[in-house]
């Protein structure tokens, strides 16, 4: 079997899996069949599963073209094209923070379905990446109606070359899409392919009334919430979270982990230790629960390690806590520093999620105005954050 035949088999198998999962229908089925995903994948990419040596292996088109094609058409795995904002796969197997990728087909297709863009409408894409998503949009609305913005000039260059070689001519711009809407505004649709801590108001200003914005909204507790907003005549936007997703952050919105580590190290000896009663239920094992915790306490950063210890910090970088469960199952040994009682916030968030009926992400919504954001449960009249309800 030739490599071309093998590619066609892999692409069909990927399409069949996406269809079985309910992700491929209507115009998406046609676009997926037409757009050559392999044309947007560099010859070397990192496979996102860490190897036994602690590094991410490289899939090399020249060294093993079939393994590379299998990675390209894996329906569930993204392909990593950059780490730490500068490292590319030519460096070989590596470990680092993912900073650019080609999203998996089972992320690309559902997002484009949620965007629900009619043919001929104008679309702004924030985060060009490989250009594959832009090519799919071009198939739907036409190249002249797509503007895609990427902050990294090297990524822009590769994406533009790939798009042009595949026959697509969207407007590919280099810039920070969070600060201004680039050309041809207002748009009918805005889609972001990286998570953002807050929806930039510039996106709302650049969207027509009745238009839609689809973006992964980052949280401080783990999973992002994919939110679909509709813009109104008054210059506000509101809508529901549609599912939980995992996306890299927009450039410049990286984790505060290093700063938190420095704070802990410098104050460890001065921290207080106490035994505190608390029942967190299954909060740490449930992504919907972690999302609800962020909605209730958006200034609390929380993560639980495999041993069950919760590591907590405040977004203002004044407080931290470590809460280790005790054998009795009803209390925690808490070490803490700073003005915020972070374990109390964690416990209150878990209790709020329980008494609210363990709501899943689709019950939450978001309203954005020029003054800020409000997360709500079921309706805009039920704000979630502690102190607002």
Phi, psi and omega in degrees: 000132179286162177299325180296317178294321179296318177302314181297322178295317179295318180296318179293319178296322177296314179299319179297319180293317178298321178295316179298327180277357179082019184260348189233110179199164178059222183296334180295323179298316180294315181296319180297322180291328185275314187286124179279097183305324182297337180289346183251002181259123177302160181296337176232130176220158173272136171281134192278013178252118184295137178279175182296341179272005178084010178240163177267124184287159180260137168260117189247119183298323182285315184288322183210081186299328182285322175296323177296315179296322178299323177292318181302318185254021169288122186290343190245351187248131170285165176241130187268127182248350179202145173234148172054031175068003182210334187278134177242165187296349175297343178286350181089189179306137186206166173235139180174186178273124178295130180234351172202144183205171169254113185299150178295150178305327181281003168255316182302309187292314177298323179296316179293329175295313179298325181297327174050056184268124176288155177301139177086354179281157179272133184234135170252123176252127177258112182103083184292320182057231183285339185100352184297314180298320177298321178296319176299318178295321178300322178297330182275312190248351184095141185303322184293346182259008182244126169243126181236135188237133180223139186277339185262118184299323180295320178292321177302315183299313181295316182296317180298316178299316182294317180296313181296319181295330180273359176095015180250142183230053174290169175277111182256118185241149173257124179170178179265102184290351179277344186260333179204151177270125192271105167064148171063014176291153004277154181259157174278329180219144171233131179228133177251138181250018172218156185280148180233141180292333178209150178284116180299133181295338177300328178293321179291317179298331183265011181244137181294149172304131185092347177284172187234149174235128178239123184207144170284119179266118181293153173237175178260009186233004177135262187291147172273155175253121178283117186246138178246112184251146171247135182270136180255178183293337184274001179085022174246169177220143180211153178173182185257154167284136186254333177191167176267137183220167176236114181228151171292150180285155170303147180304135182093353179243042182284168185298152174271015187306317181295319180293322178294318179299319178295320178298314179299314183298319184283343184239005186304313184292335181270355185289150177271150177231136181206159172265127186232131176288146179181140177238109182264000180058222180258027185307314185290345181258002188235117182295326176295322177295319178295322176296316179298323178300315177299316181299324181281321182229077187291349178261007179260124171264130185218136175210142179247132181274172183299337179277356177096359178281133176268128175252120188238149173205162178261147182292343176274003175059037176250345188219151173211163176204152172233126184239112182256126181294139178270160184301336182289347179073004183237001183210168181228147170268114189247125173250128187214155175214141174110173187285341184266134175273085189290325178293324176298321177295318178299312182294320179294321178296319178295318179292320178299317180298320180294308185290341177276359178091025180052055184297141174272172190300326185292348176275349181267151177221176184219136171242133181235128174232182177294344181267346180144199186239151173224124174269136181228165179245120177074317180208155183300341179280002180238074178297147188263322189303138181305132180095349181259332185285000000 
